[in-house]
């Protein structure tokens, strides 16, 4: 007989052994962080939470697609208005995630008067553009992901090796055709991971970006890959994973979310009704690792403090989620919220935009 909430694929396995008091923080963090996000969207004044740790330190959103860089990628890369071929769009998404830098992509769009294409890569214009942008912007990358930094394509500079990677991917081995023929998210990850400079976690993150687009539509719960931060979080939430791999444990959390939020009496309505998916649960373990540095400092790990402190941004952004998700926008009613001249637009990708009042000092959490 199966245990309630445990997928059939996990039958006959011994479930992870939870670390009492810390495992529960995973769900508590998710509930409180999402509530703060919703209060901020509603126009409520700061602070959006009574949680001291969330007030002081910067944490990613509960849902990966809500974070600033992912929002830009979805709206301005995956669903950009440029007339791009399937191959061009795959190249654009892979290239953007490699740099994970909005300023770099905006500069590339300015340089080319639109999104870069494979023709720009083939002609050498893409590399020349990066040379110029690096000189004027002082850098091309962010520290969002740990990138493989070897000289796989024979160059001393990291961006030249990545240009070599893109040429290998798209001009030589036609990654776009391989992805078009994939029949699962895991296959997409493996195709990406088959190239130099694409480690397992980076390949997974890039595959998720591709799956946000209209190019692919696989279930995000078919496959997941724990990053370094998630692995640290898993060690804090569980004393032993037993028969589960880190990926199994993440999928187990995905399957059990409704039961656990209800059991713990924690409010959680998801992202406009969308429940947590494996990519979100993976990210939550990374955030749990950070949160525990303050909430449970006795759990030692390779990192002992939270570096980034939270500072409200005065710049609102437009929310845009993949149209295929069919999310239903809403505006919560929060006592004390007020309108101002600054408006935030919720655009859900099917021609419907709704202005949401927000304070002049508030924006969607970055």
N, C-alpha and C positions, 0 to 999 in steps of 0.2 A: 504494500500500500504506500503510495507516495505521500510525502509531507506536503501540507498546504503551501502553495506559493512556490514550490520548488519545481522547475521545469523537468519534463520527462527525461531530457538528456542528462540530468544530474542524478537520476535514480541509481542506487547502489554506491554512491559516493558519500563519504563522511563530510558534512558541511563544515565550513570554517568555524573555529572556536572564537567567539567574540571576546573582546576585552571590555568587560563591563564598565560603563561610565564613559568610555571613549567611543565605542561603537555607536552609542546613542547620540554622541556629538555630531556624527556624520549627518544624521537626519535633522537634528536641531539646527545645525549650520545651514543646511539646504532650506529649511522652512524660514528661518530668520533672514537669510540673505535674499531669498526671493521676495519675501514680504517687504524688505527695504526697497528693492527694485520696483515693486508695484506701487508703493507709497510715493516714490520719487516720480514715477510716471503720472500719478494722479494729481500732482501739483502740491502735495503736502510740503511743509517747510522742513528743513533739516533740523534735528537729526531724524532719519527715517527708521531708526531702530533704537531700542533701549539697550542693545548689546554693546557693552563698552569696547570690546575688541573690534567689532565691525565699525564702530564710530571712528576709531583711531587708525586702523590699518586698512590697506587696500587689498581687496579680494576680487577675483574674477566673478562674473555672473554665474549663477547656477547653470544656466543654459549656454552652451558654447556659442550658439548662433546669436546671442544677445550682446556679446562683447564687441567692443569698438572695432577691432581689426576684422573680425568675422563679419560684422555688419557692413563694413566697407567692401569686403571681398564679395559678399552676396550681391549687394546693390550695384557696385561700380566695376566689378570684374565678371562675375558669373552671369549677371543679368544686365550687363551694360548694353546700351542701345547700339553699339557698333555692329555693323554688318560683318560678322565673323563666321568662318567655316567651323565645322566641328573640330578640326585639327587645330585651328588658330585658338579656339576657346579653351581647349585642353592646355595648350601651351601657355596661355595667359594665366589660367588658374594655377598651374604648376609654378610658373615663374613668380607670380605674386606671393604664393605661400613660401617660396624659398627665401625671399627677402623679408616678408611679413612686415613691410614698412610702407605705410600709406604715403609718406612724403616721396619715397622713391617711385612709387607707381604714378603719383600725380605728375612728377617730373617727366616720367617716360611718356605719359599721355600728352603733356605739353610739347615735348620734343617731337613726337610723331603726329601731333594734332589728332590724337585718337589712340586706341590701344595698339601696342606693338603686335606684329604678326610674324608668321614663319618666314615671310619674304624678307622682313627686316633682319631676322636672325641669319638667314642664308646670305644676305648681301654684306653682312658685317656692321650694318647700321645699329643693330641692337647693342653690340659690344661697344661701339663708339659712343652711343648714348650713355651707357653705364659709366664709361670713362669720364665723360663730362659731368654727369650727375654726382659721381663720387667726389670729384674735385670741388664742386660748388656746394654740395650738401654736407661734406665732411664724413660721409659714410653711406652705405647702401642697406645695411641690415639692422635689425633689432635683435635684442637678446631673448625674444619670445621662445625660441627653440634652440636646442643645442645641435648645431649642424656639424656633420662630418667635415673636417677641415684639412684633409690630406690633399696632396697634389696629384689627384687621380688622373688628370688630363695634362699634367706636365707643366703647369704654370705656378709661379710663386704667389700670385694674387688670387684670393678666394673667388672673386667675381669672374675671373677669366676661366677658372676651373668650372664654375657653374655654367658659363656660356658653352664650354666644351661639353658639359653634361647635357644641356638643352639640344645641342647639335646632334649628339649621340642619340638622345631620346627621339627627336622628331624628324631629323633629316636623314639619319642612318637607319635606326631600328623601328621607326614609325610607332611610337608608343600610342598614338591616337588610335591606330587600327587595332592594337592589342586591347585597349580599353573598350573600344566599340564591340569587341567580340567577347568581353568578359560576361560571365553569368552570375557573379556574386561580388559583394564588396571585398571579400577576402581575396578574390582573384585580382581585383584592381590593386589592392595593397601589394600583393606578391609581384605584380608586373612592375610597379614603381620601385619596389625594394630590390629588384634584379639589377638596378643600375648603381654604379659607384656614387658615393656621396649621399645616398638615400638610405638612411638607417631605418629600422623597423618602425619607430615611433613617428618619424617625419613622413614616411610612406603612408602610415595610417592617417595622420592629420591631413595630408594632401588628398587622400582618397575621400575623406569626409567632405572636403571642399568641393571636389568634383561631384559628389553625390548630392550636395546642396543645389547644384545647377540643374538645368533641364536636360543635360547630357545623359545623366544616369538616374536611376530611381530604385536602388536596392534598399533593403531593410537595414537600418543602422544597428539593429540588435542581432544581426547574424554573425558579427565579428567585432572584436575590440582588441586593443593593444595597450597595455599599461606603460606609461612613461615613467621616467625616474621619480618625479614627484608623487605619482600615484602609487608606486611601489613603496615609498616611504609611508604614505598614508595607510596603505594596506597593513603594514607592519604595526602601525599604531592602533588600528581598528580591531585587528585580530591577533590573538596570541599564536595561532597556528592555522594555516590554510588547509591542513589535512590533505584530502584527496583533490583539492581544487587548485588549479593554476591561477595566477593573478587574473587572467582573462575570465576564467570561470567565475571567480569571486565577483568581478565587476558585473557580469551578466546576472548573477544571482541577486545582486542588489537591485538591478533593473527590474527583475521579475517580482521582487518582494516589496517594492516601494509603497504601493497602496496599503498593504498590510501593516507595514512598519510605521508609516505616518499615522494611521488610524490607531495602532496599538499605543503609540507614544502621545496621542492627543495633540499632534502638531498639524496646524493648518497648512495645506499645500494644494493649490489648484493647477499647478503646472504653468506652462507658458501659453496663456490664453487657451487653456484646455489641453495643451500638448504635454503628455507625461515625460518624465526623464527617459532618455535613451542611453545606450551604452556609452557613447562619447561624452555625455553629460556626467554620468556616474563615474567615469574614469577621471574627468576633470575634478569632480567633487573630492576624490581621494587626495588629489594634489592640494586642494584648498584645505582639506582636513589636516594634512601635514602642517601647513602654515598655521592654521587656527590653533592647533595643539601646542605650538611653541609658546603661546601665551596661556591657553586654557589648561594645558597639562604639560608644563615644562619638564616634569620628571621623566617624560618619555624622550630620551635623548636620541638624536639622529645626526646625520652629517651637517644639518643646519639648525642653529639654535635660536635664531631671531627672525622676525619678519622685517624685511628691509624697507618695503614701500609703505608710506603712510598715506592715508586717504585725504585728498584735497578736492572739494567740489569744483567741477569745471563750469565755467560760465557759457560754454558753447554747447547748445543743444544739437542733437543729431536726429536724423529721420530713421525710424525703425523700418526695416524691410526684411521680410522673411520669405523663403521660397513659396511661390504661389501654390505649388502642389501640396503644401501642408494644409491649406484651407483653414488657416487660423481665423478665429472670430475676435476682432478687436473689442475691447471694453475699456471703460474708464471707471476706476473705483471711486466710491464716494468716501472721502476721508474728512472727518471733522477738522475744521480749521484750514482746509485748503483754500486757495484763492487764485483768482485769475490775474494775469499781468499781460503786458504787451508782448512778452516773449512767448511764442507758440512752438510746440513740438508736433510734428506730423507723424502719425502712424500710417505707414503705407504698406499694405499687405500684398501688393503685387498684382491685384486684379482690378486695377482702375479705381479703387476706392480709397480715398485719403480722408482722415478725420483729424482736425486740429485738437490738441489736448493742451489745456492750460497748464502752465508750469511757472515756477518762480524764476526770476532773472538769474538766480545763482545756481539753478539746478539743471542737470542734464542727465541723460541716461548714464548709469555707471559704466565707467570705462574699464 
